[in-house]
């Protein structure tokens, strides 16, 4: 949004469709600068090089371009990509006409609301040099039932429900224009709530920002809740950790990681989180600590076995992580797996004999 507000020149590279085996999926985006630099990726390699070249031309001309790339090379040593699929890519120099849609998508996502970005590309049949017309529209999730344009209410609702983009191509006949439509779900920004502001928290906050999370760090020690210790954009809160966790709104897009300064603080934090409707709940600790805590929670009635089993504890994927940055990477990878697939692998706990 800052780039649009500053009237900076750039083009959006958008994968309108990806069929077969391709390096990126339908809806993938990147930004192309006037000098050809690309921010993000739509697949790399020769295809992305072509997109950068065409993107620079599109920016200079102020005209959008659609091109298709075939990944059907037959030889390992050929220059033609060999993935085996086809991608259609839109290169769209940003203009003020697109600002409202992007602004709405950004604001609604940060506010915890979802919706759709609807891109319509209209190409005039038979006019080779005529640039396509590109229209971008934001549709709030609660306004889908009012939509009267293709692909229709049912199809758009399915895009939201399945969280999967939809591409439609309507070839023009008898001189009619060809219309290409891409409906993309824009979901509420995922939120990562980290209890504890120590070394692991700092490293995890950095990883989480890189993978698109809105990060909030909570600690009851002022020096550990200092915003300057964390990456830009990370929100910090200082106060009673269990109290803040209990009051913090949560839902499927919320992940909670407990990495406080000790097992007692972790236990009190876990007690207020274990029944919160978060999409992910993880807690740091040795296998023995986790096993002891599990036994205490179940015996005291603080949690049922089913409630405990939804916790990722010890937190992180079992990749043999030893250092703080490695632990942060293992947690970030588990967050991605849980978010994208619904469930991630967990570490085994240690059996603790009954006294």
N, C-alpha and C positions, 0 to 999 in steps of 0.2 A: 504493500500500500504506500509506503514512503516513496518508492520510486515513481509511482503514478502521480502522487501529490507534487513531487519535484519536477514533473514533466520530463523525466529521463527517458531516453530512447532505448527500447529493447523490444524483443519479440518473444512471444510464448511459443515454445515447441510443444505441441500436444499430440499424443498418439490417439488418433481417432478410432483406429481399429487395429487389432493384432490377431491374426489367424495362424494357426499352426504353432510351430516352435519358433518363438521370437525372444530377443533379449529383454524386452520390457512388455508390460501388459497394456491393454486398452485403458486410457485415462492417465498414463504417465506424462509428466510435465517437466520442462526445464526452461530456463531463461537464457536467451542468447543476446549478448551484448553487441553493440555496433562494430567492435573490433574482432568479433568471432568467439570471444570467450563464452563458455557455457557454464551456467550455475545449475547443478543437478545433472541428471543424465536421462536420456531416452533410449540408451542401449549401448553407446560407445561404438568403437570401430569405424568402418568405412561409412556406415549409414549415418552415424552421428556427425562425421566429418562433412557429409553431404548436407545434412540439416544445418550445420553451422554456416557453410558457404551460402546456401540459399537464404538462411536467416539474415545474414548481413545484407544481401541484395534486397530482401523484403523490407528491412528497416530503411534502407536508402531510398527505395521507391515508395514506401508507405503503403504497400499493397500486400495483402495476405497471399499465401501460396499453399497448395496442397500437393504433396508428392507421395509416390508409392515406392517401397523398397522390397525387393524380392530376396529372400535368404535361401536360394536354391542352388548354390554352387555345388558341384559334384566332386571337386578335388580338394584335398587337404592343402595343396600348395597354390591354389588359385586365389585371386583377390576377391572373388565373389563370395559373400558370406554363405555359410553352409548350414545355418540353423534349421532351415526347412520350412519357414513360414513367410508371411507377408505382413507388412505394416504400412498403414496410411498415416501420414504425419501432416498436421496443420502447422504452418509457421505464420503467426498472427502478430504483426506490429501493434503494440498496445496503444489504444487511443482513449480519449475521455469517455467515449460511448461505453467502454467496458468497465469503467471505474466503479459505477454503482453496484454492479453485480458482484465484483470481487470484494468491494467494501462490505456488502451485506453478508457474503459468505464468511469473511474473516470475523466480523463482529458477532454473528450468530454462533459460529463455532466456539469462539472464546466464551460466549455467554452460556454454553452448554446446550445449545439448540442445534438441530440438524435440518438439512434441506437438500436441494438439488441445484447443480449448475447445469443449465441446458444450453449446449452449443449447437447452433444451426448454421450449416455451411451451404450456401446456394450457389451453384455453378451454372452459368449459361451454356447450354448445349450448342456446339458448333462455333462458338466464339473463342478461338484458341488463346488469344491474348487478353481476354477479359478476366480480371481478377475475380475470385469468388467473393461473395458477400458473406460476412461472418457476423452473426448475432449472438450475444451472450446474455443469458437471463438467469436470475436467481429466483428459486421457488422455495419458500419456507415450507417446512414439513406439514404445517397445519393448513396450508393453502393448496395442497396438491389436488384436493377434490374440486377446486375451482378452475383447474387448467382446462383449456378448450383446444389447445394445439397438440399436434402429434408429439410423442407416440401415444398419448391418452392417459387417463387417470389410472387405470389398472396397471399399465406397464410402468408408470412412474412410481406408483406405490410399491411395486415389486422391487424396483431399484433400491428404494429406501429399506425395505424389509430385509432384502438379501445382501445389502451393502455391496452391490456389484454393479459396475457401469453397464449401460445398454447402448449399443451402436446400431443405427438404422440407416440404410442407404436406399433412397428412392430414385432410381434412374429416370431421367427425363425422356419422354416419348413425344414424337411429332413436334420437336422443337421446344418442348417444355423444359424448364431448368431441372437439373439434378439437385436433389436435396439430401443432405447428409446430416444426421442428428446424433449427438452424443449426450446422454443423460448420465451425470456423475453424482453419486451420493457424497455429500459433505457432512461428516459427522461431528458431534461435539468433540472438542479437543480432549485427548486423554490427559488425565491429571494424575501425577504421582505425588503422593503425600508421604514424606520421609520423616519418621520420628527419630530424632537424634541429629546433631549437627557436627559429628566428628569426622575423622578421616574418610571412612567409607562413605558417609553421606556426601561429602564434597565430591568425591570421585564419581559416585553414582549420579549426582545431580548433573554433572558434566555430560555423562553418557546419555542420560534421559533427555536433556535438552537437544542433543544431536539427533535423537530418534523421534523428536516431535512432541514430547510431553510438556505440559504446563506443570512446573515443579514447585512444590511448597515444602519448606523445611521447618520443623518445629523442634524447639529445645527450650528447656527451662533455665538455661545459663545464657546470660546476655551476650557473653563473648563468643559463644558458639552459634548464636542466632544472628550474628552480624552479617548483613547482606553482602558486604564487600568480600567475604570469604568464598562466595559462590559465583557461578557464571551470571552474566547479565540476563535479566528476565526471571531469575529464580526469586520467589517470594519467601521471606522468612517471617516466622512468628515466635515470639518469646513469651513463655508462660507455662502454666500447669499442663504437662503433656497429655495426660489422660483426659483432662477437661476439654482441651482443644480438639483432640481426636474425636471425643464423643459428640461435639457440636459440629464437626466438619461435615458438610453435605457429601454424600457418596452415592454412587450408582455403578452401572456396568462399565462406565468409562473411567472409573476411579481405581487406582492401584495404591496400595499402602505397603510400605516397607518399614519394619521396625529395626532400627540399628542404634539403640540408645546406649548409654554408658555402662549398663550392667543388667544382669538377669532379673533383678527385682523391678527395675524400671520397665524392662521389656514385658514382664509378666503383667504389670498393672496396665500398660498400654494395650497389650493383647486382650485383656479382659474386656475393654470397652470396644474393641474392634471386631472381635470374633463373630459377632452377629450383624455387623454392618453389611449392607448390600453392595459391597465393593466387588469389582471384577477380579481383583487379585489381592491377596494378603500374604506377605512373606515376613519371616523373622530370622535374623541372624543368630548364630550360636553353634556351639559344638554339637555333635550327635548326642552326646551324653546329656548335655543341658536340655536339649529338645525332648529327649525321652523322659527325663525327670519332670519337666514341665507338663508334658502330655499326661503323665500318670496323675499328677496333682490336679490338673484341670478336670480330668474325667472323674476322679474319686470325689472331688469336692462339689461336683455338679456345675462347675463354671462353664463346661462345654460338654456336648455329646461327642461320641466318636465321629459321627458324621460331620459335625461342625469343625472338629479338629482336623479332619482329613482334607478340608479345603485349604488349609494353610500350607504354604511352601516353606518348610522349615526342616533342616537348615536351608536358608534362602539361596537361590542361584542354581545354575546347572552344574552338574558334576563334571567339571573340566580340569580338575586338579589345581584350581586357582590357589595361589599362596600370597601374593602381594595384594596391597589395597587396590591398585588399578585392575588387576586380574579379577579380584572378587567383584568389583563394580561391573566389569564386562560380563561376568557370569550371571549377575542379577539382571542386567539389561537384556541379555539374550533370553533369559527366562521370561521377562516381561513381554518381549516381542512374541515368543512362542505362545504364551497364554493369550495374548491379545488377538493374534492372527488365526490361531487354530482352536482356541477355546480351552486348551489344557496343555501344560508343559510338563516335561519330565521333572521329577523331584529327587532330592538326595535321600538315601536311606537313613533312618535313625538307628541309634544303638539300643539294643535291648538292655533294660535295667532290671535286675532281679528284685523281687519283692522282699522287703525287710521282714 
